[in-house]
Amino acid sequence: MLTAPIHQPMQRSRGEASVSLDHGSAGMRLTGLRQHGSAKCILPHGPTGRGGQPEVVFLNTSGGLTGGDTLSYAVTLGARARAVATTQTAERAYRSSGGAARVRVTMTVGADGWLDWLPQETILFNDSQLDRRTTLDLAPGAGCLLLESVVLGRAAMGETVAKVALRDWREIRQAGRPVMIEPLALTDRALQTGAAGLAGARAFASLAMVGQGVADLLGPVRAVLDEPGVTAAASAPDGRLMLRVMAADGWPMRRQIARCLAVLRRGQALPRVWQM
């Protein structure tokens, strides 16, 4: 007797990690740490960090994302607290057999605090689907540096990305008022579009800096936008500094971003996990 095959649902990864830091009389201190599932969070130098500024490193132990996976990272800084947060390695979005992987990044910075959110690249593989939302709430007097970079496949492996679905939303609010909203929808059609799309680029990045005096850094940043093989431009509208970068490969883009970060972070070293 023939019986219908039993279809077992595919296993999906779930991850959630959050960290809270406050600034007290003795310096920076860890006030909260939660991690669940595939998401982990480490402070490799402790709450004080290198030079007194903590480094928060998030990692996804599932090794990548595919359709149906969910991942959540959160950072909360108290008043006058300063930190840099990053990811342990590049995040990978693999081919989806159904639906999009979902990533949520939520950050809050207290009054007169500062956060650098410097994740490493997101690598999109062919047929991948990714829905990501990054929100950052700044209290009065707080500031931030926000980076997002995307690479289409691995050029060294001869990979070609012809089909992809990326929905990316980045939003910065200060005292409850939106100061930057940046939606991005990357589809198959955009990959095939000329100058109105990526124009053949395999890597692109967007960097935003919000805070007092950031416009003063526009000239120094423009002075280092000369990495071979990279197209980049910077502007400083209404108390923000915005940088866009495109390249034929991820490595020259990474070098260009590192040089810009050296200017914007006033010579501070990159997080050690970047391994430049």
N, C-alpha and C positions, 0 to 999 in steps of 0.2 A: 504494500500500500504506500502510495506517495504522500508525503506530508509537505506542507509549505515550509520553506526555510525560516528559521528564527533570526530576526535581525536585531542584534544587540546594539544599543546606542553607543557611539564612540565616547571614550573617556575624554573629558575636557579639564583643562587646568583652571584653577581658581587661586588667586593670590591677592593679599591685602597687607600692606605694610605702612606704618605711620610712625613719625617721630616728633616729639615736642621738645623745644629748648627754650630756656629762659636766661636772662642776664641778671645776675645778682651781685652782691657786694664782693663775693669771692670769684667773680667771673662767670663764664658760661656753665650751665649745668643742665643735665638731661632730666626732664620732668615726665616724659612719657615715651614708651616704646611698645609697639604692638606689631606682631607679624603672624600671618596665617597663610597656610597653603604654600604655593610656589613663590610667594613674594617674601624677600628678606631685606633687612636693613642693618648696616653695620656703620660704626663710627671708628675708623681705623686708628685714629690718634686720640680717641677719647673725646669727652665734651669740650675740652679746651682747644683741641685741634692744633694744627701747625700755626705758629704765630698767634695763638689765642682764638683763631677762627675755626670752628668745627667743620669737618668734612663729613657729609652724610652720603653714604653709598648704597643705592638700591640695586638689588639683583633679582632676576627671575630664574629660579632653579629648574623650570620646565624646559629651558633651552631655546625657547622661541614661542611664537603665537600662531594659532590657526583658528579657523572658524569656530565660534562658540566659546573660546577662551575668554576669561575676564581677568584684568589686572588693575590694581588700584594702589597708588602711592600718595602719601600725604605728608606735608611738612607744616608745622606750626611753630612760629617764632614769637616770643614775647617781646615786650617793649625793649628797645635798644639792643636786642639780640641780633647777631650777624652770623651767617653760615653760608656755606656753599654745598649744594646737593648735586649729585651726578648719578650715573648708572655704571655698574661694574664692567659692562662691555656693551657692544652694539646690540640693540634689540632686533630680532628677526621676525618678520611676518611671512609665514610659509603659505603654500597653496592651501586654499580653503575648499573643503568638500561640501560646504554649506554654511552660509551666514558669515558675519564678520566677527573678528576678534575685537573686544572692547577694552580700551585703556582709559582710565580716569586718573588725572593728576590734580590734586587739590592742595594749594599752598596759601598760608595766611601769615602775614608779617605785621607785628605790632608796631606801635608808634616809634618812629625814629630807628626802626630796625632795617636790616638789609638782607636780601637773599639772592645768591647767584644760582640759578637753575641751569645746569650745564650737562644735560644728558648726552651720552655718545650717540652715534648715528642710529637711525632706524633703517634697516635694510629690507626692502620690499622684494619678494620673489614673485615670479610669474604666477598669476591667478590668485594672488593674495588679496584679502579683504580686511581692512583695518578701520575701526571707528575710534578716534581718540579725541579726548576733550581735556584741555589744560586750563585751569582757572587759578588766578592769583589775586588775593585780596590784600590791599595795602592800607594800613592805618595812616592817619595824617603824619607827614614827615618821613614815612617809610619809602624805600626804593627797592628796585630789583633789576636783575640782568637775566634775560630769558632767551634761551637758545633752542632751536629745533632744526635738525638736519636730517635729510632723507637721501638714501642711495638706492638706485634701482638695480638690484642684482649685484653680482660680483664680477667685475670686468676681468679680473685675473683668471677666473674660471670659465670665461667665454659665455657667460649667461646673458640672455636677452630677455627683457621684460616687455611683453607686448599687451598683456592683459592685467589690469590692476584696478582696485577700488579703494581709494583712501579718502576718508572724510576726517578732516582735522580742524578742530576749533580751539583757538587760543584767545583768552580774554584776561585782561588786567583791569581791576577796579581799584580806585583809590577813594577812601572814605565813602564807599558805596556807589561811586560814580564811575561808569566805564571810561577808561582812558585809552584802551586799545581793544578792538575786537577784530580778529583775523580768522575768517573761515577759509578753508581750502578743500576743494573737491578735485581729486586727481582720478581721471578715468582713462579708458583705452583711447578715447577720442583725443584727449589732451596729449597723450604720448605721440599721436600722429600729426599734431598741429605744428606748424612752423613757428615763426617768431612770436605768435600770440600765445604759444604754449611754452614747452621746455626747449624748443629749437634744437633738439638732439642731445641736450644735456642729460647725463645719467645721475647727477647729484645736485642737490639744491638745499639751501639753508636760509633761515630767517632769524634775525637776532634783534631783540628789543631791549632798550634800557630806559628805565623811568626813574627820575629823581632830580633833585636840585642840581643845577650846573651841568647836566649831561650834554647840553648843546656845546659846551666848551671843548668837548672831546671830538667833535665832528671833524675838524681840520686834521688832528693827529691820526684819526682812523682813516680818512681818505688818503693820507700820505703813505699808508702801508698796503693799499689795495692794488698791488702790482704783482701778485703771484702769477707766474706763467701758467696758461691754460685755464685761468679763472676769470669769470666776468662778475664784477661786484659793484655795488653802488650804495651810498649811505646818505641819509638825510636826517634832519632834526626838527620835526614839526611839534610845536606846542609842548615843550618840556619832555619830549621823547627823543631817543636816538634810534633810528631804524637802519638795519643793514640787510641787504639781500645778496646772496651769493649763488652762482651757478657754475658748474664745471662738468667736463666730460668724464671725470672719474672722482671717486671719493677722496683719494689721498691728497691731491693738490688742494681740494676744498678744505680738507682738515688742516693743512698747513696754513692756508689763508685765515681760517677762523682762529687758529692758535695765535697768529700774529696780531689779529684784531683784539683778541681777549687780553693779550699782554698790555695793549694800550688802555683798554677800557677798565681793566682791573689794576691798573697802575703798577705793573711789574710783578704782581703776585703770581706765584707758580700755579700752573694748571693742577687739577687734582691728579694725584699720582697714578690712578687707574687709567688715565688717558694714554700713558706710555708713549709719549712723543719722542 
